Amino acid sequence: ILSGLVGSEMCIETGLEDVAALVGLHEPDAVIDWAHALGASSVVLKLGSDGALISQRVGDEYRRERIPGHAVELVDATGAGDCFCGNLLARLARGQPLADAARYANAAAALSVQGFGAVAPLPRADAVIARLRDTTIDLDRVVATRPARCQSDRFNLTGARFQEPCGV
């Protein structure tokens, strides 16, 4: 079933536990290889508190990058994976490169485990940006293209405030 769902331009986002349960793979690199063998051009593998592993086709090769986890106090992990996925897709939809979108999503998910429930602890953009600022990420690289309906074609991270496109 899974091999029929993966197309040549598809991005697979999953967690290591999900893949282990579905296909019996337990090593992150084996999961990445498996997904690419099925035809996925990009793969995002959530690794919980260990961060994420991303891989994407660049020309005739695949490039992998480990996104390190964030040390936070775990209160409740309910919804952390959904938080990661939602933020990843939102950043990709805004035109961010996969690695930058995964870094943002990873920070958002880390912040989301510091409260109870799936909704109440979801972080706002300014909290995620502040968390990213505490890491070694170069925030000047995290630039995304605005949707076509906007007049300006770029938005940036400035200070502790996130400049949302078109007032969204």
KEKE-3310 file (N, C-alpha, C; in steps of 0.2 Angstrom, whole numbers, plus 5000, padded with zeros to 4 digits):
npx = (5004:5009:5020:5013:5008:5018:5025:5035:5038:5034:5034:5038:5033:5036:5036:5049:5044:5032:5036:5043:5033:5025:5033:5044:5057:5070:5081:5086:5093:5090:5077:5076:5083:5074:5062:5066:5069:5056:5053:5051:5055:5059:5061:5056:5060:5054:5061:5058:5063:5076:5076:5075:5077:5082:5080:5084:5082:5094:5098:5106:5108:5106:5104:5107:5102:5104:5093:5095:5088:5079:5083:5071:5059:5049:5032:5020:5017:5007:5001:5012:5018:5009:5010:5023:5021:5011:5017:5029:5023:5016:5027:5034:5024:5025:5036:5048:5065:5067:5075:5076:5062:5060:5068:5061:5049:5053:5058:5045:5038:5045:5043:5030:5028:5029:5018:5001:4990:4984:4982:4982:4996:5002:5014:5016:5022:5032:5037:5043:5052:5060:5065:5073:5082:5090:5097:5110:5107:5107:5097:5096:5096:5084:5072:5057:5046:5033:5015:5008:4997:5001:5009:5023:5037:5044:5047:5054:5063:5063:5071:5062:5051:5039:5037:5023:5016:5006:4998:4993)
npy = (4994:5007:5009:5012:5024:5033:5045:5052:5065:5067:5072:5064:5063:5058:5048:5039:5029:5026:5021:5010:5002:5000:4995:4989:4995:5002:5010:5027:5031:5020:5021:5033:5029:5019:5026:5035:5025:5021:5032:5044:5061:5070:5068:5069:5065:5063:5063:5064:5069:5069:5077:5079:5071:5075:5073:5076:5076:5082:5087:5073:5067:5063:5073:5074:5080:5082:5088:5095:5091:5100:5105:5104:5105:5091:5090:5086:5076:5076:5080:5085:5080:5083:5097:5099:5094:5103:5115:5113:5111:5123:5132:5127:5130:5143:5145:5142:5134:5117:5113:5124:5125:5114:5116:5126:5120:5110:5117:5123:5111:5107:5117:5115:5104:5108:5111:5106:5095:5096:5108:5120:5122:5126:5135:5152:5162:5171:5165:5154:5159:5166:5155:5149:5158:5156:5146:5140:5143:5152:5166:5175:5168:5162:5165:5167:5165:5175:5172:5172:5181:5192:5209:5211:5201:5195:5190:5193:5187:5198:5205:5200:5198:5191:5194:5193:5187:5198:5202:5190)
npz = (5000:5005:4995:4984:4986:4986:4977:4964:4966:4979:4996:5011:5027:5043:5059:5068:5076:5070:5057:5061:5066:5055:5044:5050:5051:5060:5061:5058:5046:5038:5036:5029:5017:5013:5011:5000:4991:4988:4980:4985:4985:4995:5012:5029:5044:5060:5076:5089:5105:5100:5089:5072:5056:5040:5022:5005:4988:4977:4963:4956:4968:4985:4999:5016:5032:5049:5061:5076:5092:5105:5121:5133:5146:5148:5149:5143:5129:5121:5105:5100:5088:5079:5080:5075:5062:5056:5057:5050:5037:5035:5034:5023:5014:5013:5006:5012:5013:5014:5025:5034:5037:5043:5055:5061:5063:5072:5083:5087:5090:5101:5110:5112:5121:5133:5141:5146:5136:5119:5112:5120:5124:5112:5103:5100:5085:5089:5101:5096:5087:5097:5103:5093:5091:5102:5099:5087:5075:5060:5059:5048:5037:5036:5027:5018:5004:5000:4998:4981:4981:4988:4988:4990:4988:4998:5016:5032:5047:5060:5074:5089:5084:5072:5055:5048:5032:5022:5033:5039)
capx = (5000:5013:5024:5008:5006:5023:5026:5042:5039:5031:5038:5036:5035:5034:5040:5053:5040:5027:5039:5045:5027:5022:5038:5049:5063:5071:5087:5084:5096:5087:5070:5077:5084:5067:5057:5069:5068:5049:5052:5050:5061:5060:5059:5057:5059:5054:5065:5056:5067:5082:5075:5073:5082:5079:5084:5080:5085:5097:5101:5106:5110:5101:5107:5104:5104:5101:5091:5096:5083:5079:5082:5065:5056:5043:5026:5015:5019:5001:5000:5019:5019:5004:5012:5028:5018:5008:5022:5033:5019:5015:5033:5035:5019:5027:5042:5055:5068:5065:5079:5073:5055:5061:5071:5056:5044:5056:5057:5038:5036:5049:5040:5023:5028:5030:5011:4996:4985:4986:4980:4984:5003:5005:5018:5015:5028:5037:5040:5047:5058:5065:5069:5078:5087:5094:5102:5116:5104:5107:5091:5096:5094:5077:5068:5052:5043:5026:5010:5007:4992:5005:5013:5030:5039:5048:5046:5060:5063:5067:5070:5059:5044:5039:5034:5018:5014:4999:4994:4990)
capy = (5000:5012:5010:5014:5031:5038:5047:5054:5072:5067:5073:5060:5066:5053:5047:5033:5024:5024:5017:5004:4998:4999:4991:4986:4998:5005:5015:5033:5031:5015:5024:5038:5025:5016:5031:5037:5019:5021:5037:5051:5066:5073:5065:5072:5059:5065:5059:5066:5074:5070:5082:5077:5070:5077:5071:5078:5075:5088:5084:5066:5064:5065:5077:5073:5085:5081:5094:5093:5092:5106:5103:5107:5101:5088:5090:5082:5076:5076:5085:5088:5078:5087:5103:5098:5093:5109:5121:5111:5112:5130:5135:5125:5133:5150:5145:5141:5128:5111:5113:5129:5124:5108:5119:5130:5115:5106:5121:5123:5105:5106:5121:5112:5098:5111:5112:5100:5095:5097:5115:5126:5124:5127:5141:5157:5163:5175:5161:5149:5163:5167:5148:5148:5163:5153:5140:5142:5144:5159:5168:5179:5163:5159:5169:5164:5169:5176:5169:5176:5187:5198:5213:5210:5194:5192:5192:5191:5187:5203:5206:5195:5198:5188:5198:5188:5190:5200:5202:5184)
capz = (5000:5005:4989:4979:4988:4986:4970:4962:4969:4986:5003:5016:5034:5048:5065:5068:5079:5065:5052:5064:5067:5048:5040:5054:5051:5067:5061:5054:5039:5034:5035:5024:5011:5011:5008:4994:4986:4985:4975:4988:4983:5001:5018:5035:5049:5067:5080:5096:5108:5097:5083:5065:5050:5033:5016:4999:4981:4974:4956:4956:4974:4991:5005:5023:5038:5056:5065:5083:5097:5110:5128:5136:5152:5146:5153:5140:5122:5116:5100:5098:5081:5075:5080:5070:5055:5054:5056:5044:5031:5034:5032:5016:5009:5012:5002:5015:5011:5019:5032:5038:5039:5049:5061:5064:5066:5077:5089:5089:5094:5107:5115:5113:5126:5140:5144:5146:5131:5112:5110:5125:5124:5105:5103:5095:5081:5093:5105:5092:5085:5102:5104:5088:5093:5108:5096:5083:5068:5057:5057:5042:5031:5037:5023:5014:4999:5001:4993:4975:4982:4991:4984:4991:4987:5004:5022:5036:5054:5063:5081:5092:5080:5065:5050:5044:5025:5021:5039:5041)
cpx = (5004:5017:5019:5007:5011:5025:5033:5043:5036:5036:5035:5038:5032:5038:5043:5048:5035:5030:5041:5039:5024:5027:5043:5056:5064:5077:5085:5087:5092:5080:5071:5078:5078:5063:5060:5068:5061:5048:5051:5056:5063:5058:5061:5055:5059:5057:5063:5061:5074:5082:5072:5079:5079:5083:5080:5085:5088:5101:5101:5108:5105:5106:5103:5106:5100:5099:5091:5089:5084:5078:5076:5063:5049:5038:5021:5016:5013:5001:5007:5020:5015:5007:5018:5026:5015:5012:5027:5029:5017:5021:5035:5030:5021:5033:5048:5058:5066:5069:5077:5066:5056:5064:5065:5051:5047:5056:5050:5036:5039:5045:5033:5022:5028:5023:5007:4992:4988:4986:4983:4992:5006:5008:5016:5022:5033:5041:5045:5053:5063:5069:5074:5084:5092:5098:5107:5113:5105:5101:5090:5094:5087:5072:5063:5049:5036:5021:5010:5002:4995:5008:5020:5031:5043:5046:5052:5058:5066:5066:5067:5052:5044:5035:5029:5017:5007:4995:4991:4993)
cpy = (5006:5014:5013:5022:5036:5039:5050:5061:5072:5068:5068:5063:5060:5052:5040:5027:5022:5020:5010:4999:4996:4994:4988:4989:5002:5010:5021:5032:5025:5017:5029:5034:5022:5020:5034:5031:5019:5027:5044:5055:5069:5069:5068:5066:5063:5060:5061:5071:5074:5074:5079:5075:5071:5075:5074:5077:5082:5086:5077:5063:5066:5068:5076:5078:5083:5088:5092:5095:5098:5103:5107:5102:5098:5088:5085:5082:5076:5081:5087:5086:5082:5094:5104:5099:5100:5115:5119:5113:5120:5134:5133:5129:5140:5150:5144:5135:5123:5111:5118:5128:5118:5111:5122:5125:5111:5110:5122:5117:5105:5111:5118:5107:5101:5112:5106:5101:5096:5104:5120:5127:5125:5134:5146:5159:5166:5170:5156:5153:5164:5160:5147:5153:5161:5148:5144:5143:5151:5161:5172:5174:5161:5165:5165:5168:5169:5173:5174:5182:5193:5202:5212:5203:5191:5194:5190:5190:5193:5204:5199:5194:5195:5192:5193:5191:5192:5201:5196:5182)
cpz = (5000:4999:4984:4980:4987:4979:4969:4965:4976:4991:5008:5023:5039:5054:5064:5071:5074:5060:5055:5065:5060:5044:5043:5053:5057:5067:5056:5047:5035:5032:5029:5017:5009:5008:5001:4989:4984:4981:4978:4987:4990:5007:5024:5040:5056:5071:5088:5099:5105:5090:5077:5061:5044:5028:5010:4993:4979:4968:4956:4962:4980:4996:5011:5028:5044:5059:5072:5087:5101:5117:5132:5142:5149:5151:5150:5132:5118:5111:5097:5090:5077:5074:5075:5063:5052:5053:5051:5037:5030:5032:5025:5011:5008:5008:5005:5013:5016:5026:5036:5041:5044:5055:5065:5067:5072:5084:5091:5093:5100:5113:5117:5119:5133:5144:5143:5140:5124:5109:5114:5124:5117:5105:5098:5091:5085:5098:5102:5089:5091:5104:5099:5089:5098:5105:5091:5076:5066:5054:5051:5036:5031:5033:5019:5009:5001:4996:4987:4976:4985:4987:4984:4991:4993:5010:5026:5043:5056:5070:5084:5088:5073:5061:5046:5037:5025:5027:5042:5048)
residu = (ILE:LEU:SER:GLY:LEU:VAL:GLY:SER:GLU:MET:CYS:ILE:GLU:THR:GLY:LEU:GLU:ASP:VAL:ALA:ALA:LEU:VAL:GLY:LEU:HIS:GLU:PRO:ASP:ALA:VAL:ILE:ASP:TRP:ALA:HIS:ALA:LEU:GLY:ALA:SER:SER:VAL:VAL:LEU:LYS:LEU:GLY:SER:ASP:GLY:ALA:LEU:ILE:SER:GLN:ARG:VAL:GLY:ASP:GLU:TYR:ARG:ARG:GLU:ARG:ILE:PRO:GLY:HIS:ALA:VAL:GLU:LEU:VAL:ASP:ALA:THR:GLY:ALA:GLY:ASP:CYS:PHE:CYS:GLY:ASN:LEU:LEU:ALA:ARG:LEU:ALA:ARG:GLY:GLN:PRO:LEU:ALA:ASP:ALA:ALA:ARG:TYR:ALA:ASN:ALA:ALA:ALA:ALA:LEU:SER:VAL:GLN:GLY:PHE:GLY:ALA:VAL:ALA:PRO:LEU:PRO:ARG:ALA:ASP:ALA:VAL:ILE:ALA:ARG:LEU:ARG:ASP:THR:THR:ILE:ASP:LEU:ASP:ARG:VAL:VAL:ALA:THR:ARG:PRO:ALA:ARG:CYS:GLN:SER:ASP:ARG:PHE:ASN:LEU:THR:GLY:ALA:ARG:PHE:GLN:GLU:PRO:CYS:GLY:VAL)
# end
